[in-house]
Structure formats: structure tokens, C-alpha cells
Amino acid sequence: MKKTIITVVGKDTVGIIAKVCTYLADNGINILDIAQTIVQGYFNMMMVVDTSNGAKEHEDMADELGKLGEEIGVIIKCQKEEIFDKMHRI
Amino acid sequence: MINIYEVVETNNMIEKENLDVRTITLGISLLDCIDSELSRVKEKIYNKIYEAAKDLVQVGESISREYGIPIVNKRISVTPIALVGGAACRTPEDFAELAETLDEVAHKVGVNFIGGYSALVSKGMTKADELLIRSIPLALSKTERVCSSVNLGSTRTGINMDAVRLMGEIVKQTAEYTKQDDSLGCAKLVVFCNAPDDNPFMAGAFHGVTETDKIINVGVSGPGVVKTALEKVRGESFEVLCETIKKTAFKVTRVGQLVAKEASRLLGVPFGIVDLSLAPTPAVGDSVADILCEMGLEYAGAPGTTAALALLNDQVKKGGVMASSYVGGLSGAFIPVSEDRGMIEAVKQGALTLEKLEAMTCVCSVGLDMIAIPGDTKATTISGIIADEMAIGMVNQKTTAVRIIPVIGKGVGETVEFGGLLGYAPIMPVNGFSCEAFVNRGGRIPAPIHSFKN
């Protein structure tokens, strides 16, 4: 399983999760976990997704989700899970 | 599984606190490029570096995108050129041609610095070493990306005072040769005591002769991350302070380890070491001096600074060592003046002097770094400053260095602008009393008694 963490940060509006999920479904990317919280007044969402059966390369997915974020007015980042795993787990 | 708070913490470090991987440095041995004919040496050097490093920048950028962590610099270090060019170079000008070849291939593969225009002369100089050293002013004035370093002493060998005297003159000459750029050449020239073979940071990086053919060394940074972590423990005891630095250094170094392993895998080059250094930049919030202030000092340089820096340096190492399978290089806290906004401010306020910086180098990872001094400082005085710093390194069995810039045409109170990561600096006063008769004695200072550990 190849896990990627998608984060969405910005002002809360209607349909953010729907749009991101639609993109993921269209590209065969399975969502494993979703969490959201408000940090310092900003909407923060994290998704753990499995990209092993996905149609896109990591970099393309990151670019396209980045653009989708611009359209909605939020920042969407796509990072491989290891950077978080290495930093927070021994 | 990773939770949202951990993800937010990591991304805040990257976005708000300037966490980055400062450099991926590819070390390349040039020992197999040795030839008695200069043109053939140049060709072999160009080809070997090009072949080894052609994918370096692209691999660095792709890792950066995958993990969402900036990798600021992609660099190359090579075998000290005095060893590589010794058989072919008969004059300083011959050596300078090799510097131009290095510069050319650095541009071609897209790295921003290439280190290793170096000589290791801690006990004595060969003819080739001396020619290379004498070529440094010319080489640094004719090239843009070449960095030069000279190892002048070690705990095991003592200090080569002939070379120290010569380097005082060379620093001065390099300043003269590059005076139209505010003596920028000196920002790419560093002298060492106890130089490590695997340092990924410029200007002192070279690929030591103890190393394998090619190696990946990574330098991590993150003064802003430490500063932010310390903001949360204001007024707490030293125990809490130290634990906080340690935990933060661990996290920062883990990112370096991940990037180093990934770069190693993608380039098919073995992983060498992670250098766990707090390396500042002139950017706001990326300052080591600010960490010292956060600990409770009004400015860097105030009484207590050496103690604060000592604990910072030690805790960074303690936290980082467990985070990486191999730690090396310079590892600790860097205290360059021109590259650190807090240091610059401390100098402007009169809180930080050259003498205090010298004391700080006893407990930090390297030495007197990126310090601008008046252009009319005598070469022997520069040699004296170098000798003092080498002595600190020799006696304390640590790496020390001097990267000092006598800015031609400028004096105390003026400011010099180097640009980019090299920053800007107010020119600092130097003790004007002479050390000429001391420096001119010639010969070498013997190794200290505690070097005899056999």
C-alpha cells in the first residue's frame, strides 16, 4: 500500500470535501481516513489515501489537487506519508 | 496511524518556521582523474562530475515535491584539488584552470556551489599544496560557484604556522582580487582546524580521501523550528529547555535522514551521513541568535551567550544522533554573522564583538564565520586571528574554522551586502595591536600533549 497524506487548509466553505473526494474517486484513489479540525480559526482537513491503484503519478496528483485548491480558495498539499511517519514515530 | 495534529505540526514547521533540508551534497572522488597532462585532467574531471551529478538537481527537486519539504541547495564536493592536480599543475595559473573546469561543470549540472578547491596542509605543504593555495585568489575571482578550503591544523598534528601566515596573505589577496564585488571571494574561502572529510556544508565541503568513490551527505537545518518550540517553554527550568531542544532536533534530523536515504536510493549512490546543524539564513525567523534570545538573552553576545550556545549545541547533537543512522560533518549550531539576522542586529547594537564570537566558537560547531572586517586589516593580523581559532580547535579536539572578509575600501560602521544566502554584515572592528613578529616566526606549533592517546 502506498499512502499519501492530503491536507486542506483555508477558510471553511461548502463542498470542499465533496470536490476533493470527487477528484479522488475519478482517479481511482481510495480514502482510508479523514479527520478535520479548526486550528487558529482555519479549517484543517487531513486525508490518508491509498494511491497504489490510482491512475496518477504522485506529482501529477499534487499539481492537480493544488489547482483544485486554488479554485476553491484553499491550500491543498499532497505529501507521501513517510515524512510524517519518520518525524513522529520511532 | 498518523493523526491530524502531527500532520499540522510538521506542515507548520515547513511553512511557518522555515524547516528545510539545507543541502544534498554529492561527494565525488577525483583521485582517478589524476594525469600528468593538464588538458587530460580537466577533461577527466569534467566527465566524471558530469556523469555522477547530472541527475542530482532533478532528483533533489522531485524528493522535495513528493514530501513537500524544501531542499534549498544541491551541491557537489570533490577530492581536494591539490591532490588531483599535483601531477599536472606547474604554476598557480594551471591550478586556476582546474577551478574554471569545476565552475563550468557546476553550471552545467545546475548545482549552486562546488567545494573541494582545497589543500590539506595540517603538518606540511607539498609543492602542489602551496601552488594551489597561491592560486586561490585568481581561482575565486575567475569563478562563480567554486568554494575553497584549506586545513591548517589538527589535534594530532599541531598547527602549520607557515601555512597560517600564507593564508593571511591569501585572504587579503582574495579580497583585493574580488574588490569590485565587496571582496565576495573571501565568502567562498574557509580555513579549518580538524576539517571533517564528510562535511556537506559550504564553503568548507570537500570529499575526503577516506571516503568511497561517491557518497550522499545531507545537511539539515531548522533554527526557526527550535525557536518556536522554545517559545512554548518560556520561564521553565534548564531541564525543560534542554528536553525541548532535544526533541525538536530529533524531529528535524529525521526529515534529513529520510531525504538522504531517498536521494541515495534514487541516485544509486551510498548514503554517507546526516549533518545535523542549525544553519541560519538571513530570512526572518531563521536565526540561531534568535534562539539564544528566546532562552533569555537580550542580544546574542550578552553575558551568558557562551553558556546558552554550549547547551544548544549539545542538545542538538543529543537529539539528532538517535534520529540518524550515521551522523557526521560539522553537526551543531552555526554562528555566521552575515547570514543571521539576529547576529547582525547584535553587532549593530554593540552587543557582539569579534572577541565574544571567538569565545562562542569554543562551544559551537565551527568557528568565526562570515565576519566582515575593515579592508585595511593587515595580513599578519588575519593570520593571528586564524592562529587563535586553530589553537581553539587543536586543544579542544573540535573542528574550528575562519571565514573572514576584509572588505577592501570599507571600514568600521559601514555595511557590506553579499546577497542571497550569504546575507549582509556590518563591518566589525579588529584589535589593532600587532602580532607580526609572532606570525613571522615560521615553522609549526607542535600537537598538544593530550593528542598522544596511543
Interface residues (C-beta under 8 A of the other chain):
Chain A: I5 T7 V9 L32 D33 A35 Q36 T37 V39 N44 M45 M46 V48 H58 E59 A62 K77 C78 Q79 K80 E81 E82 I83 F84 D85 K86 M87 H88 R89
Chain B: M1 I2 N3 I4 Y5 E6 V7 V8 E9 T10 N11 S62 R65 E66 Y67 G68 I69 K251 R254 V255 Q257 L258
